[in-house]
Amino acid sequence: MSLFSFVNPTPPVEVFHVNQCFQSDPNPKKVNLTIGAYRTEEGKFWVLPVVAKAESILINSSTHNHEYLPMLGNNKFSSLAIKLLFGEHTEKLEKKLLCAQSLGGTGSIRAGLEFLNRTCGLREAYISDPTWENHRLILEYCGYSKINTYRYWQNEKRAVDFEGMLQDLRAAPEKSVVILHGCAHNPTGMDLSKQQWIELFELLQKKQMFPFFDLAYQGFASGDPDSDAWAVRYFASRGIEMCVAQSFSKNFGLYNERVGNLVVVINDEKVLASCKSQLNLVVRANWSNPPNHGAKIVETVLSDPELTNQWLENVRVMSTRIQCMRKALRAKLEELKAPGTWNHITEQIGMFSYTGLSEKQVKYLAEAYHIYMLKSGRINMCGLNPQNIDYVASAFKTALMNS
């Protein structure tokens, strides 16, 4: 008998489980449309040229070392991340900001939600339906007792259900945490318009709700970091308190370096030091202090205007390829006269597309065509390339007609 004899297994994490199924499949035609990582037209991973250059600079630097960072991380990295986030609004906000370098976007969200729970006593949260599945899990593990959803997606119209979203949030209690996708909503790829963001802000401010932005794709969504940060900057310009979880996994291709930055906007400057001391404890209890290598790469790039311009070009290369694949997939599906309408493919932005395929159709595609995707019908557009797009489009048509 063991203390652990009564421990039950949990269901596998879908995205990693499906990816493992793909890896184990010997079929030469297999296609992986699961994990959110960029791939080239040849289906290869891509180390951004500017990242390789920054690593070379670090290797040859006489001051580069492996000493512990402070608990809240590399201050210069966080300062540059803030400037990327807020742009021209940075100077006005600097005295209101509390930052913590974190372990990717996930770590930023975890630290922020735990900070709000422990320090401010916030216990209720709202996430979009659908959302990135890890949002709910993080909230549960941070001690939120009520986790609700707000409508976001109209499956029949394959569009944002903005009225449903507003109705659900109007019914929410004050001081609820509302998790928002800053750009390139995951999994739908459909964002709010500027006017809708403005209306949403008015509602959240009126109800004294706390916005928490998950900004995982700045620059990666449209190719323009300023455009992708519009909603966050608008909220900041209106003086609302909020959290933002920045991730550099996608826009720098630093997936396994776990580079993130938590930003908390606090309107009362007098309590900033107290809040910092509390956030220090959250970090101390989780990872004590963050790793330096990935953050140092980002710092090296964003502190040099020439390298920053090279990074922006690298980001545009990735964003442009995704947009081209969207157009190509839609055109091919329409050419094949696949059942349904496909304009939503090109109306969506960012890495993911919510195809509208059912769970049954997704299962059929994996079994009959070795095409792997999430049961929600979400696909990673980066998994498509000129070599497989005809095969995928044809398989989609067959799945729609036969299942």
C-alpha positions as CSV (number, residue, x, y, z in Angstrom):
1,M,0.0,0.0,0.0
2,S,1.3,3.4,-0.9
3,L,0.2,6.9,0.1
4,F,-0.5,7.4,-3.6
5,S,-2.5,4.2,-4.2
6,F,-5.7,6.1,-4.6
7,V,-4.4,8.7,-7.1
8,N,-6.4,8.7,-10.3
9,P,-5.0,9.5,-13.7
10,T,-6.1,12.8,-15.4
11,P,-7.0,13.0,-19.0
12,P,-4.0,13.9,-21.2
13,V,-3.4,17.5,-22.1
14,E,-5.0,17.5,-25.6
15,V,-2.5,19.6,-27.6
16,F,0.5,17.6,-26.4
17,H,-1.3,14.3,-26.6
18,V,-2.3,14.9,-30.3
19,N,1.2,16.1,-31.1
20,Q,2.6,12.9,-29.7
21,C,0.1,10.9,-31.8
22,F,1.5,12.8,-34.8
23,Q,5.1,12.1,-33.9
24,S,4.3,8.3,-33.5
25,D,2.5,8.1,-36.9
26,P,4.8,6.6,-39.6
27,N,2.6,7.7,-42.5
28,P,4.7,9.9,-44.9
29,K,1.6,12.1,-45.7
30,K,0.9,13.0,-42.1
31,V,0.2,16.7,-41.3
32,N,0.6,18.4,-37.9
33,L,-1.9,21.3,-37.3
34,T,-1.7,21.2,-33.5
35,I,1.0,22.9,-31.4
36,G,1.3,26.7,-31.8
37,A,4.8,27.0,-33.1
38,Y,5.9,28.6,-36.4
39,R,7.1,26.5,-39.3
40,T,8.7,27.5,-42.6
41,E,7.3,26.6,-46.0
42,E,9.4,23.5,-45.9
43,G,7.8,22.5,-42.6
44,K,10.9,23.2,-40.6
45,F,11.3,25.1,-37.3
46,W,12.9,28.5,-37.7
47,V,15.4,30.2,-35.4
48,L,14.9,33.9,-36.2
49,P,18.1,35.3,-37.8
50,V,18.1,38.2,-35.4
51,V,17.9,35.8,-32.4
52,A,20.9,33.8,-33.8
53,K,22.8,37.1,-34.1
54,A,21.9,38.2,-30.5
55,E,23.0,34.8,-29.2
56,S,26.3,35.2,-31.0
57,I,26.7,38.7,-29.3
58,L,26.1,37.1,-25.9
59,I,28.5,34.3,-26.4
60,N,31.3,36.7,-27.2
61,S,30.4,39.2,-24.4
62,S,32.9,39.4,-21.6
63,T,30.1,40.5,-19.2
64,H,27.6,37.7,-19.9
65,N,27.3,35.4,-16.9
66,H,25.0,32.9,-15.1
67,E,24.5,34.7,-11.8
68,Y,21.1,34.7,-10.1
69,L,18.7,37.4,-11.3
70,P,16.6,39.4,-8.8
71,M,13.3,37.8,-7.9
72,L,11.4,40.0,-10.4
73,G,14.0,39.4,-13.1
74,N,16.1,41.3,-15.6
75,N,15.1,44.9,-15.1
76,K,16.4,46.1,-18.4
77,F,14.4,43.3,-20.2
78,S,11.2,44.3,-18.4
79,S,11.8,48.0,-19.2
80,L,12.2,47.3,-22.9
81,A,9.2,44.9,-22.8
82,I,7.1,47.7,-21.4
83,K,8.2,50.1,-24.2
84,L,7.2,47.5,-26.7
85,L,3.9,47.1,-25.0
86,F,2.8,50.7,-24.3
87,G,4.7,52.6,-27.0
88,E,4.2,56.3,-26.7
89,H,2.2,55.9,-23.5
90,T,5.2,54.4,-21.6
91,E,6.5,57.6,-20.1
92,K,3.1,58.6,-18.6
93,L,2.6,55.1,-17.1
94,E,6.1,54.4,-15.8
95,K,5.4,55.4,-12.2
96,K,2.3,53.2,-12.1
97,L,3.8,50.0,-13.4
98,L,4.9,46.9,-11.5
99,C,6.7,44.2,-13.6
100,A,8.0,40.7,-13.1
101,Q,9.9,38.8,-15.7
102,S,8.1,35.4,-15.8
103,L,8.3,31.9,-17.2
104,G,6.6,32.6,-20.6
105,G,3.0,33.8,-21.0
106,T,1.8,30.9,-18.7
107,G,4.1,32.1,-15.8
108,S,3.0,35.7,-16.3
109,I,-0.7,34.7,-16.1
110,R,0.0,32.5,-13.1
111,A,1.9,35.1,-11.2
112,G,-0.6,37.8,-12.0
113,L,-3.7,35.8,-11.1
114,E,-2.1,34.5,-7.8
115,F,-1.1,38.1,-6.9
116,L,-4.7,39.4,-7.5
117,N,-6.1,36.5,-5.4
118,R,-3.7,36.7,-2.5
119,T,-3.1,40.4,-2.3
120,C,-6.5,41.8,-3.4
121,G,-8.8,38.9,-2.4
122,L,-10.2,38.5,-5.9
123,R,-11.9,35.1,-6.2
124,E,-14.2,35.3,-9.3
125,A,-13.1,35.3,-12.9
126,Y,-14.5,35.3,-16.4
127,I,-12.9,33.6,-19.5
128,S,-14.1,33.6,-23.0
129,D,-16.0,30.7,-24.5
130,P,-13.9,29.3,-26.1
131,T,-10.5,30.2,-24.8
132,W,-7.0,28.8,-24.4
133,E,-7.7,25.8,-22.3
134,N,-4.9,26.6,-19.8
135,H,-6.7,29.7,-18.6
136,R,-9.2,27.7,-16.6
137,L,-6.6,25.4,-15.1
138,I,-4.4,28.3,-14.0
139,L,-7.4,30.0,-12.3
140,E,-8.3,26.7,-10.5
141,Y,-4.7,26.3,-9.2
142,C,-4.6,30.0,-8.1
143,G,-7.6,29.4,-5.8
144,Y,-10.4,31.2,-7.8
145,S,-13.6,29.8,-6.4
146,K,-15.9,30.9,-9.3
147,I,-14.7,30.6,-12.9
148,N,-17.3,31.7,-15.4
149,T,-17.4,32.0,-19.1
150,Y,-18.6,34.9,-21.3
151,R,-19.9,34.2,-24.8
152,Y,-17.4,35.0,-27.6
153,W,-18.0,32.8,-30.6
154,Q,-21.1,32.3,-32.8
155,N,-20.5,28.9,-34.4
156,E,-23.3,29.2,-36.9
157,K,-22.0,32.6,-38.2
158,R,-18.4,31.8,-37.4
159,A,-18.0,35.3,-36.0
160,V,-17.6,37.1,-32.6
161,D,-20.7,37.1,-30.5
162,F,-20.2,40.6,-29.1
163,E,-23.7,41.2,-27.9
164,G,-23.6,37.9,-26.0
165,M,-20.2,38.9,-24.5
166,L,-21.7,42.2,-23.3
167,Q,-24.8,40.5,-21.9
168,D,-22.7,38.0,-19.9
169,L,-20.4,40.6,-18.5
170,R,-23.2,43.0,-17.6
171,A,-24.5,40.2,-15.4
172,A,-21.1,39.6,-13.7
173,P,-20.4,40.9,-10.2
174,E,-18.1,43.9,-9.6
175,K,-14.4,43.2,-9.1
176,S,-14.5,40.1,-11.2
177,V,-11.3,39.4,-13.2
178,V,-11.9,39.3,-16.9
179,I,-9.3,37.6,-19.0
180,L,-9.1,39.1,-22.5
181,H,-7.0,38.2,-25.5
182,G,-5.1,41.3,-26.5
183,C,-4.9,40.2,-30.2
184,A,-5.2,37.0,-32.3
185,H,-7.8,35.4,-30.0
186,N,-6.9,31.8,-29.3
187,P,-8.5,29.6,-30.6
188,T,-10.8,31.6,-32.9
189,G,-8.5,34.0,-34.5
190,M,-11.3,36.6,-34.4
191,D,-10.7,39.9,-32.6
192,L,-12.9,42.7,-31.5
193,S,-13.0,45.9,-33.6
194,K,-11.7,49.1,-32.1
195,Q,-15.2,50.3,-31.5
196,Q,-16.1,47.1,-29.7
197,W,-13.0,47.4,-27.5
198,I,-14.1,50.9,-26.6
199,E,-17.6,49.7,-25.7
200,L,-16.1,46.8,-23.7
201,F,-13.9,49.2,-21.8
202,E,-16.8,51.4,-20.8
203,L,-18.6,48.4,-19.4
204,L,-15.7,47.1,-17.4
205,Q,-14.9,50.5,-16.0
206,K,-18.5,51.1,-15.1
207,K,-18.7,47.7,-13.3
208,Q,-15.3,48.1,-11.6
209,M,-14.2,44.8,-13.2
210,F,-10.5,44.0,-13.5
211,P,-9.2,43.4,-17.1
212,F,-6.3,40.9,-17.5
213,F,-4.9,40.8,-20.9
214,D,-3.2,37.7,-22.3
215,L,-0.9,39.2,-25.0
216,A,0.8,36.2,-26.5
217,Y,1.1,37.3,-30.1
218,Q,2.2,41.0,-30.2
219,G,3.6,41.6,-33.7
220,F,2.8,38.0,-34.7
221,A,-0.9,38.7,-35.4
222,S,-0.7,41.5,-38.0
223,G,3.0,41.9,-38.5
224,D,2.8,45.2,-36.7
225,P,3.5,45.3,-32.9
226,D,1.9,48.7,-32.5
227,S,-1.3,47.6,-34.2
228,D,-1.5,44.4,-32.1
229,A,-1.1,46.3,-28.9
230,W,-4.0,48.8,-29.7
231,A,-6.5,47.4,-27.2
232,V,-4.0,47.3,-24.3
233,R,-2.8,50.8,-25.1
234,Y,-6.3,52.1,-25.3
235,F,-7.2,50.7,-21.9
236,A,-4.0,52.1,-20.4
237,S,-4.7,55.5,-21.9
238,R,-8.1,55.6,-20.1
239,G,-6.5,55.1,-16.7
240,I,-7.9,51.7,-15.7
241,E,-6.0,49.3,-13.5
242,M,-5.2,46.0,-15.2
243,C,-2.7,43.2,-15.7
244,V,-1.0,42.3,-19.0
245,A,0.8,39.0,-19.5
246,Q,3.4,39.4,-22.3
247,S,4.9,36.4,-24.0
248,F,8.0,36.3,-26.3
249,S,7.6,32.6,-27.3
250,K,5.9,33.3,-30.6
251,N,7.2,36.7,-31.7
252,F,10.9,35.8,-31.0
253,G,10.6,32.1,-31.6
254,L,11.9,31.5,-28.0
255,Y,9.4,28.7,-27.2
256,N,11.6,26.6,-24.8
257,E,13.3,29.6,-23.2
258,R,10.1,30.6,-21.4
259,V,10.4,34.4,-21.7
260,G,7.4,36.4,-20.4
261,N,6.7,39.6,-18.6
262,L,3.9,40.4,-16.2
263,V,2.8,44.1,-16.1
264,V,0.5,45.4,-13.4
265,V,-0.9,48.9,-13.8
266,I,-1.6,50.4,-10.3
267,N,-3.1,53.9,-10.1
268,D,-2.1,54.6,-6.5
269,E,1.7,55.2,-6.6
270,K,1.9,55.2,-2.8
271,V,1.2,51.5,-2.7
272,L,3.5,50.4,-5.5
273,A,6.3,49.4,-3.1
274,S,3.9,47.3,-1.0
275,C,2.5,45.6,-4.0
276,K,6.1,44.9,-5.2
277,S,6.9,43.2,-1.9
278,Q,3.8,41.0,-2.3
279,L,4.6,40.1,-5.9
280,N,8.2,39.2,-4.7
281,L,6.6,36.6,-2.4
282,V,4.5,35.1,-5.2
283,V,7.5,34.7,-7.4
284,R,9.6,33.4,-4.5
285,A,7.1,30.7,-3.8
286,N,6.8,29.7,-7.5
287,W,10.2,29.9,-9.2
288,S,12.3,32.2,-6.9
289,N,13.9,34.0,-9.8
290,P,13.6,33.6,-13.6
291,P,16.2,32.3,-16.1
292,N,18.3,34.9,-18.0
293,H,19.2,33.6,-21.4
294,G,16.0,34.1,-23.3
295,A,15.3,37.5,-21.6
296,K,18.9,38.5,-22.5
297,I,18.3,37.7,-26.1
298,V,15.2,39.9,-26.1
299,E,17.0,42.7,-24.3
300,T,19.9,42.5,-26.8
301,V,17.6,42.9,-29.7
302,L,15.2,45.6,-28.4
303,S,18.1,47.7,-27.0
304,D,19.7,48.0,-30.4
305,P,17.8,50.0,-33.1
306,E,19.4,48.0,-36.0
307,L,18.6,44.6,-34.4
308,T,15.1,45.8,-33.6
309,N,14.5,46.6,-37.2
310,Q,15.8,43.2,-38.2
311,W,13.4,41.6,-35.6
312,L,10.5,43.5,-37.1
313,E,11.3,42.2,-40.5
314,N,11.6,38.6,-39.2
315,V,8.1,39.1,-37.6
316,R,6.7,40.3,-40.9
317,V,8.1,37.3,-42.6
318,M,6.2,35.0,-40.2
319,S,3.0,37.0,-40.3
320,T,3.0,37.3,-44.1
321,R,3.4,33.5,-44.5
322,I,0.5,32.9,-42.3
323,Q,-1.7,35.3,-44.2
324,C,-0.7,33.7,-47.5
325,M,-1.7,30.3,-46.1
326,R,-5.0,31.6,-45.0
327,K,-5.7,32.9,-48.5
328,A,-4.5,29.7,-50.1
329,L,-6.6,27.4,-47.9
330,R,-9.7,29.5,-48.4
331,A,-9.2,29.6,-52.2
332,K,-8.6,25.9,-52.4
333,L,-11.7,25.0,-50.3
334,E,-13.8,27.3,-52.5
335,E,-12.3,25.9,-55.7
336,L,-13.2,22.4,-54.5
337,K,-16.7,23.6,-53.6
338,A,-16.2,22.2,-50.0
339,P,-19.6,22.5,-48.2
340,G,-20.1,25.7,-46.3
341,T,-18.6,29.2,-46.5
342,W,-14.9,29.9,-45.9
343,N,-14.5,33.6,-45.7
344,H,-13.9,33.3,-41.9
345,I,-10.5,31.7,-42.7
346,T,-9.2,35.0,-44.1
347,E,-11.1,37.2,-41.7
348,Q,-9.3,35.6,-38.8
349,I,-5.8,36.7,-37.8
350,G,-2.8,35.2,-36.1
351,M,-1.5,31.7,-35.9
352,F,-4.8,29.8,-35.4
353,S,-7.9,29.3,-37.4
354,Y,-11.2,28.0,-36.0
355,T,-12.3,26.0,-39.0
356,G,-15.8,25.0,-37.9
357,L,-15.0,21.3,-38.3
358,S,-16.8,19.1,-35.8
359,E,-15.1,16.7,-33.3
360,K,-16.3,13.8,-35.4
361,Q,-14.8,15.3,-38.5
362,V,-11.5,15.9,-36.7
363,K,-11.4,12.3,-35.7
364,Y,-12.1,11.2,-39.2
365,L,-9.3,13.4,-40.6
366,A,-6.8,11.8,-38.2
367,E,-7.8,8.2,-38.9
368,A,-8.3,8.5,-42.7
369,Y,-5.8,11.2,-43.7
370,H,-3.3,11.4,-40.8
371,I,-4.1,15.1,-40.4
372,Y,-3.9,16.0,-36.7
373,M,-5.7,18.9,-35.1
374,L,-7.6,19.7,-31.9
375,K,-11.1,18.4,-31.5
376,S,-12.5,21.9,-31.4
377,G,-11.5,22.3,-35.1
378,R,-8.7,24.7,-34.3
379,I,-5.7,24.5,-36.6
380,N,-2.3,26.0,-36.6
381,M,-1.9,27.8,-40.0
382,C,1.8,27.4,-39.8
383,G,1.4,23.6,-40.3
384,L,0.2,24.3,-43.8
385,N,2.6,24.8,-46.7
386,P,2.6,24.6,-50.5
387,Q,3.4,20.9,-50.4
388,N,0.4,19.8,-48.2
389,I,-2.3,22.4,-48.7
390,D,-4.0,20.7,-51.6
391,Y,-4.0,17.4,-49.6
392,V,-5.4,19.1,-46.5
393,A,-8.1,21.0,-48.4
394,S,-9.2,17.9,-50.3
395,A,-9.3,15.9,-47.0
396,F,-11.4,18.7,-45.4
397,K,-13.9,18.5,-48.2
398,T,-14.2,14.7,-47.8
399,A,-14.6,15.0,-44.1
400,L,-17.4,17.5,-44.5
401,M,-19.2,15.3,-47.0
402,N,-18.8,11.9,-45.3
403,S,-19.1,12.6,-41.6
